[in-house]
Amino acid sequence: MVWLVVGCAIVAALVVAGTNAATIVTTKDAIVDTETAAAFDADAIVVLGASVFADGTPSGILQDRLDDGIELYRAGAAPKIIMSGDNSTVSYNEVKAMKDYAISQGVPSEDIFSDHAGFSTYESMYRAKHVFGAERIVVATQTYHLYRALYSAQGLGLAAVGVPSDYHAYSKQTQYDLREIPARTKDFFKTLFKAPSTFVGDFISLNQSGDVTD
């Protein structure tokens, strides 16, 4: 029995190590700078959600992602931004805070789409393709997170590059890095089996005002 437990533990460790290595190695060259992303001819910039404070303002890590996405928009990387985050309850709405922030920075409201069901990194990528119809995207998030986002996007058939939003050091970075290890393994297999997102819903064309998604 002991050897069985040890054997299972070894196999699990190898799976985690292998899926993490595959995720990082196959996507690291798709992490680019703003200038390169601006020439990528993307359909949309996808800004990935993170926590929002009780007063509706973005946390530091989310503000960096938003500033990254706004910089990409101004550089001409794509004509539209998809704010993808968690709005699973009436009292918690990441995407509204994200859109409000971008508008406050001068981005036209009609160029911002709200993905209220981006409950996870994988689901944000799945919905970018299957709900919003994007074929080419630029992803805005921190480097540690980009590997997983790009792996999911590319595995789902999207042409994708990412621009890091590493503007600050974060007090919980070690926690984020550790949490990312099993998350990469989870999304590796979700991508392998093309698992649908929690909600799919009706198709939303990017060739219209993003205000229809408010």
Secondary structure, 3 states (H helix, E strand, C coil): CHHHHHHHHHHHHHHHHHHHHHHHHHHHHHECCHHHHHCCCCCEEEEECCCECCCCCECHHHHHHHHHHHHHHHCCCCCCEEEECECCECCECHHHHHHHHHHHCCCCHHHEEEECECCCHHHHHHHHHHCCCCCEEEEEECHHHHHHHHHHHHHCCCEEEEEECCCCCCCCHHHHHHHHHHHHHHHHHHHHCCCCCCCCCCCCCCCCCHHHHC
